[in-house]
Each structure stands twice: as C-alpha cells, then as structure tokens.
C-alpha cells in the first residue's frame, strides 16, 4: 500500500538532479550525493566521505525516506568521529 504523495516505485531522473541531491546507484547498491555530470556519466560521492564514483544515469534513482535517514545518520556519525567529509 502506498502513502499519498510517496511514489510506489523508484524514480528515474529525466535530467541531472541538483548538486548535493542524495541518490542511489542501483547498480552498486550505494547511496551518494550527486556531484556533477561529465561525458555522459554522473558522479556521486559517498555521504560519509570518500572517493567519488561514476554511475550511468539510467542506474541512478531517488533515495527512499529510509535510505535518506541512513545516509544522514552515517554523515553525522562520521562527523562526530572527526573524519574529513
């Protein structure tokens, strides 16, 4: 059953999302922050810091509310440990 206003399935982006938007790379099963586009690839950065990776636009979807909460918690935990983000 779907809640009103919450999409039933994954959302594909018709064009690149805004910089900093949280997205999920379904090919890798990783959540990342959209950092830009170059040569037909979208570049994502791990939320808790780390090395960017390239993803095909067709493999990128909007994050679910649960994935967003997990990513925000990972970022807060990394920051509390003093890791460079």
Backbone torsions as a table, in degrees:
resi	resn	phi	psi	omega
1	UNK	NA	139.5	-177.9
2	UNK	-102.9	144.2	171.7
3	UNK	-80.4	153.7	178.4
4	UNK	-66.0	131.0	178.0
5	UNK	86.8	-7.8	178.2
6	UNK	-105.6	123.8	-177.5
7	UNK	-63.3	146.0	-178.3
8	UNK	-74.3	-34.3	-177.3
9	UNK	-123.4	-176.8	179.5
10	UNK	-67.3	147.7	-179.5
11	UNK	-101.3	126.2	173.4
12	UNK	-93.3	144.6	179.4
13	UNK	-89.8	126.1	177.4
14	UNK	-72.3	-22.7	178.2
15	UNK	-148.3	169.3	-178.0
16	UNK	-57.3	139.3	176.1
17	UNK	-72.2	172.5	177.5
18	UNK	-66.7	149.5	177.2
19	UNK	-56.0	136.5	178.7
20	UNK	88.9	-4.5	179.5
21	UNK	-69.0	135.0	176.4
22	UNK	-78.9	130.2	-180.0
23	UNK	-138.2	167.4	176.8
24	UNK	-120.3	133.1	174.6
25	UNK	-90.6	102.9	-174.9
26	UNK	-69.6	-24.4	178.1
27	UNK	-67.5	-33.6	-179.8
28	UNK	-105.6	-13.8	-178.2
29	UNK	70.0	32.2	-177.4
30	UNK	-121.4	143.8	174.8
31	UNK	-94.7	137.7	179.8
32	UNK	-147.3	169.8	178.6
33	UNK	-100.8	127.5	-179.3
34	UNK	-66.1	127.3	-177.3
35	UNK	-115.2	-15.7	178.2
36	UNK	153.6	179.5	-178.2
37	UNK	-129.4	140.8	177.0
38	UNK	-155.8	128.6	177.6
39	UNK	53.4	41.4	176.6
40	UNK	79.5	4.0	177.3
41	UNK	-113.4	147.9	175.5
42	UNK	-103.0	136.4	-178.5
43	UNK	-103.9	129.1	-177.1
44	UNK	-121.3	148.9	-179.9
45	UNK	-122.1	136.0	176.9
46	UNK	-57.1	142.0	-176.0
47	UNK	-64.8	-37.0	-178.4
48	UNK	-89.6	14.9	179.5
49	UNK	96.5	159.4	179.6
50	UNK	131.7	-168.5	-174.1
51	UNK	-83.3	136.2	177.0
52	UNK	-67.0	157.6	172.9
53	UNK	-137.5	157.5	179.5
54	UNK	-95.5	140.6	178.6
55	UNK	-132.3	149.0	173.8
56	UNK	-75.4	137.1	-178.9
57	UNK	-54.8	-34.1	-179.4
58	UNK	-71.5	-12.7	177.8
59	UNK	-96.3	1.0	-176.0
60	UNK	-103.7	132.4	-179.6
61	UNK	-131.5	164.1	174.4
62	UNK	-69.7	148.0	178.5
63	UNK	-77.7	152.0	173.9
64	UNK	-81.4	164.5	176.8
65	UNK	-57.0	-36.8	179.4
66	UNK	-66.7	-43.6	178.4
67	UNK	-64.2	-38.0	178.0
68	UNK	-62.2	-45.2	-179.8
69	UNK	-63.4	-42.7	178.3
70	UNK	-62.2	-42.6	179.9
71	UNK	-64.9	-42.8	179.4
72	UNK	-64.9	-36.8	177.5
73	UNK	-67.5	-41.5	178.1
74	UNK	-61.8	-40.9	178.7
75	UNK	-64.1	-44.6	-179.9
76	UNK	-64.2	-40.3	178.6
77	UNK	-65.3	-42.7	178.8
78	UNK	-63.0	-41.7	179.3
79	UNK	-63.9	-39.5	-178.1
80	UNK	-69.6	-24.3	176.5
81	UNK	-83.5	-4.7	179.1
82	UNK	82.7	15.3	179.0
83	UNK	-73.4	145.7	179.1
84	UNK	-76.1	126.7	179.8
85	UNK	-106.9	NA	NA
